[in-house]
Amino acid sequence: METLSPTQVAAFNAVRARLTVEERARVDIASVEAVEPAVTAAPHWNFDLPAHAADRALGPDATDALRRALVATWALELPGRAKQAALPGEVMELYPYWLDRMAEFLTGAAETDAPYDADHWAKDVRMALVLSVPGALTQTIDLSSPMGPGQVVRNGREGHGWGQLIQYVRAQGWKKPWLEVHTESRQLADFNEAGWDRAWATAAAICKTRPELAGMIGSSWFYDPPLETISPRLAYLRLNPLKGGAFIIHQGPAPIHSERASASSPTRKALIESGEYTPSSWLVAWPRATLIPWAEQRAVALEMQAAA
């Protein structure tokens, strides 16, 4: 992706065109002022900080129409930012799809003046500024996230094993940044085994171009080991990374994990409501030393499959 398509350009400009001249000027000023604080905040564990920087630049009375126009403004500049980031082809080939979805979302919301969900706003700011990049059709990847040693030590103390600490030390995980994977709930086309394998492989491609990275992490209730029997169709989410050399860290239960785990499964919902199952979040960490060879083997297997 070297440039946006004419359709994408027209869509993003149409979102901006809904504003008054004064409002567009306000967005243009914010589009410059917010970049540096957003980029500076991006490696923090708080995913939402770049969006907070954008809100500060827009001002306390910012409307969702201004927020949509700010994302549209940054989207128009995205090809240049992506080129400057020197992203691998595995990422670049996904951008047309993601920009089409962003254009559709912003256009639809602008027409109905729908509220800008805080999670969607945070994700769109990061995507438009190339702080998060496409990993597959459903997964995005943050380009820099921390993984402190505290949770790794706590995992061992709570009886979940000390082998993870050894792997963490080998990866120098306390002093190197990690990539971090997220699920985009607005587009679930790739929430399947092939889609997740593609996201991990995209992370490996990024790691190959950025030797300073430790690997990729992700945290969610769907890495919870009991799901292997409760929801066996989701077992690949945990087992595939583990088979490829990843390790997992226990993060514990919380109401949000129970809410999300029960949302799409009557079986899980019944078990949670009866008290038979309490979902826990786990962090999957896949060090570059095993992630890259896994991705290379996957690529060979796919080539052989295509040739057969």
N, C-alpha and C positions, 0 to 999 in steps of 0.2 A: 504494500500500500504506500504509494508515493504521494497521492493526492486523494481528496475526497471525490466522490461521484457528484455529478451535477444535481442529482436528486437529494443527496445528503446536504450539499451546500444550500439548496433552496429551502429545505426543511429547517435547518438551523437559522437561516436568515429570517424565515417566516416567524419563528419564535421571537426573535429580536424585534421584528417589525410590529408586534402587538404592543410594544411599549411606546410611550411618548418620547419625543426628542430628548427631554430632560432625563427621563428614566434610562434611556440608552446611554447617555453620557455618564450617568451614575454607574451603570454596569461596566462601561469601558474603563472607568477609573479603577473600579474594584478589581477588574480582571488583571490589572497590572499590580496593584497594591497587595493583593492577596497571595500572589504566587510565592514569593520568598518565604513568608511565614508558614504557608501550607507545606512547602517542600521541606522546610526545617522541621516541622512537626511530624512529618510522615513516618519516620522510623520509630516513633514512640509506640508503646503497647496499646495506647488508646486510638483505635481505628478512626474515631470521629474528629480528631483534632484538625485535620486539614479543612473539613467542612466548617468547623468553628472559626477558623481563620477567614474563610470566605464570608461568613456571616458578619464578622467584625468589620470587614472591608465594605460590605454593603450597608452597614449601619443598623441600629436597633429597630428601626421601623421597616425593615426589609420585608417585602411580600414574596410569596412563592412565584409570582410572575417574574420578579427580578432574579430569583434564584435560578429559574429555568433559563432565563436569558443569559445569565452568567455561564452556566454549563454549556449552552449553545455557543457562546463566544469562544470559550476554551476549546470546544469540539472543532470549531473552524480552524484552530491553530494546531490541532493534535498531530497531523502528519509531520510537521516540523519538529515537534517535541519527541515524537517516536523515533525519528531519524537521528536526532541528537543523542538519544538514549542508546543507540547502537544495539537494538534488540534483534534476536535471532529470527530467522524466517518462520519458525514455528509459531512465534507470536504475531509477526506481521501479517501472516496469511489469515489470521482470525479477525483482524480489525474491521474489514468491510462488514462482516456479520454484526459485530458489536456496535458499530456506528449506525447501521440500519436500525437496530433495536433501540438505540438511544434516541435517534431521530423520531421514531414512531412513538416512543414513550413521551418525549417532550411535546411533540405535536398534539397527541391525544389529550395530555393533561392541560395544555394551553387552551384547547378548544372547550374543555369543560370546566376549566379553572379548578381542577382537582387539587386537594391538599398534597403537598410534597412530603411524603413519608420521610421521617428523619433518617432511617436506614438507607433508603434509596438516594436521598440527597448526599449522604456521606459517601456512598459508593460511586455516585456519578461525579462528584468533585475529584475523587482519587483517579477515576478512569480518565476523565477529561484532561487531567494534568500529568498523566502517565506516571502516577505514583503506584497505581495498580494497573496490571495489564491483562489481556485475555490469556487464559490457560487452556480453555476448551470452549464449547458453546454454552456451558452453564457455570464454569468455574473461572474466577479471577485470581490473580496472584499479586500480592503486595511485594514490591521489590526490596523492602528492607524492614525486618521485624526483629525484636529482641527475644531471646529465650534465656532468662536468668537461671542461675543454679539452684535457687531456693526450692522451686517445685520439684526438681529432680531429686534433691536430697529428701524432701518431704515424702516423695513417692516411696523411697526405700524405708524410711522410718515407719511409714504406715503399713509396711508389709507387702508392698507390691514389687519388690525386687530391687537389687543393687546393680544388676548387670547394665541397666540403663545409664547409670552414672558413668560406668566405664566407657560406654559408647559416646556419651556426651563429652567426656574429657578428650577422647580421641578426635572428636570433631571440632574441638576447641570452641564449643558452643556458647561459652560465656563471653567470649570476646569477638566473635564473628557474627555478622548479621545473618538472618535466615530469610528466605522467601516464606510467604504465608498464603495458603490457599483459602478462598472463601466461596460459598455457594451463592449464586444470584437467583433469588426466588422468583424474579419476574420472567425467567426463561429457563425452564427445566429440561430442555431437549436433550441435554447430555448427562442428565443424572442417571447414569447407568455405568456398568463396569467399563465399557469401552471409553466412555467420556472421562471417567476418573483416571483411567490409565493414560489417556491423552494429556490430561492436566499434569500428572506427575512427570510425563515425558517432556512436556513443555518446560517444566521447572528444571529438569536436567539440562535442557538446551541452554537455558539462561545461566545455569551454574557453569557450564563449559566456557561461556564468554566472560564470566565474572569470578575469578579465582578467590576473591575475598569472601565469597558466600560459604556458609557452613552447610547448606542444604535447604530443604523445605519442611515447614511445619504446618499443621492444621489442627484445630481443636473442635470437638463436637460431641454430642450425645451419641451420634451414630457410629462412633468407634468403640462403644461400650461392649465388652466381651459377651455379656449375657444375650446380646442380640443374635449371636450365632445360632441359638436355639429358639429364641422368641421370634425373630424376623430373619430367618436364614438367607433370604434374598439380599439382605444388606451386608452379609458377612464379608463380601469382597472388599468393602470399604476399609476394613481393618486388616484382613488377612493378606491381601495383595501387597501392601507396603511391608508388612512384617516378613513375608516370604522373600521380599527383595532386599531386606537388610535394614528396615526401619525399626524403631522402638517406640513404645508408648508410655505415657506418663499419666497417672491418675490425677484428675483435677477435682473430682467430687460432684455430689448432687447439688441441684439448685432448682427452684420452681420453674425457671425459664427452660431448663432441660426437660422437665416433665411435661411442660406445655407443648414444646416442639415435638417431643417424641410421641405424644398422643394425638397430634393434629391430623396425621394422615393414615392412622391405623386403628380401627376399632379394637383389634386384639390387644395392642399395646395400651390403649386407653383404658380398657377394662382391667388389665393387670395393674396399671398404675393406680386407678381409682380404688381397687380392692386392697392395695398395699402389698401385693405379691411382687411387684417390681418397682424399684426406684431408679430411674435413669441417672447415670453419672456421665460427666464430660471427661473425655480423655484427650490428651494431646499426642498426635502422631508426629514423630520427628524422623525424617529420612535424610541421613548425612550424605553429602555429595559423593563420598568415597564408595558408597554402594548404590546410590541413586543413578549416577551416570552410567556405570556398567549395566545396570538393569535396563535403562532406556536403550542402550546400544543393542542389547540382546533382543529387546522387544522389536526394535527396528528391523533387525535381521529376520526375525520370525514373521513379521508382517510382509517383508519382501518375498520370502519364500512362499508364504500363503498366496500372495498375489500372482506369483509365477506358476503356481501349481494348476 
